[in-house]
Amino acid sequence: MDKIDPAALAFDIDGVVADAMKLFLDIARNKHGVSGIAKEDITSYMLEDCLDMSSDVILDVIKDIIDGTYKEVLQPIEGAVESLRRIRALGAPLLFVTARPRKPPVEQWLRTNLGIGNGDMHIEATGSFEAKIDVLAQHGRNWFVEDRLETCFLLADAGINPVLFRQPWNRRPHPFKEVGSWEELLPCIMGI
């Protein structure tokens, strides 16, 4: 694979930069008493398909995450903060595109964790996986790091090169470039 121009690259947030599934499990345990579930048990993005948890609890926890109304700590994926700072140092502003419907909670989290200025990153909350395509096209980004396999297929169909960030919920055959960590992603980027 040719090296990726950092100016052509964008990132999903949950499952790539932020460990949202760990947060999901922490909220489920602390708020609803759900125990005995590990991140590795989340084998589908459709949580009802893989977790022994009521749909009401799943929806309540997801609402807390989207609204930013949780007391648990949302942790970055290992290596994400340092890697994103290195990528930003190459010159291009960072672009984050999330299917979350609300930007403020995730924007505040990114600014706090990355510690970079307003002109150093741009965040788009699309409200849907499909809408990521238009945002990436508007920003001239044709590479996207994503953890949802179904979204990778949508991106590829639209001419965007997905890089699948390996997670327990995307372990099915696919034709895409795949990385299992930020340490694996960095050597794929021009200038690093």
Buried (B, 14 or more C-beta within 10 A) or exposed (E): EEEBBBBBBBBBBBBBBBBBBBBBBBBBBEBBEBEEBEEEBBBBBEBEEBBEBEEEBBEBBBEBBBEBEBEBEBBBBEBBBBBBBBBBEBEBBBBBBBBBEEBEBBBEBBBEBBEBEEEBBBBBBBEEBEBBBEBBEEBEBBBBBBBBBEBBBBBBEBEBBBBBBBBBBBEEEBEBBBBEBBEBBBEBBEEB
